[in-house]
Amino acid sequence: MKEQIHKELASLQSELSRLDGAVKYIEDAKRLSKDITENGQELQAKYKEQLQEVKELTAKYQELVGRADKLIDKIDKVDFPTRLDKLDASVTGINQGLQNTQGKLENIGRYLKDEIKEMKTNLTTKIEGNQKEIKTLKILLIVSLALSIGILIFEIIK
């Protein structure tokens, strides 16, 4: 009977060793989650920087629009068709540049938004996977302990 107990203890030791590996795997998953969170925070900081740049460009855009409005007022005061044509061409070029700039800003905003969504999706998927693995490991641990205790009780009763 002592041999059987020793065998069962050896079996239990083996299971505990396997459980130790699972615990290490869980700790690695925690570290990975922490790294992912830190990367998300870095991305958020970069996004804030880009947003600040967009705000600065928008302020410059508003300033250019104000200047364009003043220029139009001056053009209205000048009564020479030739000058009006030249000034009109200049204003058109400025507006085209502003539209191009605005288009670029919109593209940057969409790109950042898509990148953030993708990173969020990846992060969520990894976290959910880790949670499922942790839950499975907990269940396996409980089942292993229950079986071990059952076997020990059975052996003691026997």
N, C-alpha and C positions, 0 to 999 in steps of 0.2 A: 504494500500500500504506500510505503514511503517512496518507492520508485515512481509510482503513479503520480504522487504529489509532486515529486521533483520534475517529472515530465510535464505536468500541468504548469508548474511554476516556470519551467523553461519556455513552454509555449506562451505563457503570459508575458514573460520577459521579451520574447520575440515580437509579440504583438505591440508591446510598449515601445520597442525600438522602432517599429514601423510607424507608430503613432508619433514618436519623436520626429521622424522625417516629415510627417504631415504638419506638425507644429512649425517646423522650420520653413516649410513651404508657405504656410499661412503668414509667417513673419516676413518672408520675402514678398508676398502679395501686399502686405501692409506697407512695406518700403516702396514698392512699385506704385501703390496708390498715392503715397505721400509725394513721390517724384512727379507723378502725373498732376497732382494738385499744384505743386510748385510751378510746373510748366504752364499750367492754366493761368496761374497768377502772373507769370512772366508775359504770357500772351495778352492778358488783360492790360498790363502796363504798356505793352507795345501798342495795343489798340487805343489806349488813352493818349499816347503820344501822337498817333496818326490822327486821332480826333482833334487834338489841339492844332495840328498842322492844317487840318481842314478848316477849323474855325478861323485861323489866321488868313488862309487863302480866301475864305468867304468875306472876311473884313476887307481884304484888299480888293476883292471883287466889288463890294459895296462902294468902296472909295472910287474905283474906276467908273462905276455906274454914275456916281455923283458928278464926277468930272465930265463924263460924256453928256450928262444933262446940261451942265454949264456950257459946254461946247456947242450944243444944239441951240441954246439961247443966243449965243454970239452969232451963230450962222444965220438965225432968223433976222437979226438986226442988219446983217450985210445984204445989200440989194444987188449984188453982182452975180449973174447966172454962172459965170465961169468959176468964181470962187466957191459958190455953193456946190457945184459939181465936185470940185476937188475936196472940199470939206466932207461932203456926203460919202465920197469914196473912203476917206480916212475913218469916219465913224463906222462905216460898214466893216472895215478891217478890224477895228477894235471890238465891235460886237461879235464878229466871227471868232476872234481870239478868246473872248469871254465865254462864248458858247463851247468852244473846244476845251477850255479850262474846266468849265462846269461839267462837261461830258466826262473828262478825265477824273474829276472828283467823284462823280457818280459811279464810275467804274471801280475806283479804289474802294468806295463804300461797299459796293456789292461784293467785291473780292474779299474784303475783310469779314463781311457778314457770312459769306460762304465758308471761309476758313474757320471762323468761330463755330459755326454749326457743325462742321465736320469734326473738329476737335472735341466738341461737346458730345457728339454721337459716339466717337471712339472712346472717350473717357467713360461715358455711361455704359457702353457695352463691356468694357474691361471691368468696371466695378461690379456690374451685375454678374459677370462670369465668376469673379472672385467670391462674391456673396454665395453663389450656388455651390461653388467648390467648398467653401467653409461650412455650409449647411450640410453637405454630403459627408464631409469629414466628421462633423459633430455626430451625425446619425451613425456612422460607422463606429465611432468611438463608443457611443452608448450601447450599440448592439454588441460590440466586442466585450465591453465590461459586463453587460448583462449575461452573455454566454459564459464568460469566465466565472462569474459569480455563481451562475447556475450549475456549471460543471463542478466547481468546488463544493457547493452545497450537496449536489448529487453524490460526490465522492465521500463527503463527510457522513451523509446519511447511510450510504452503502456500507 
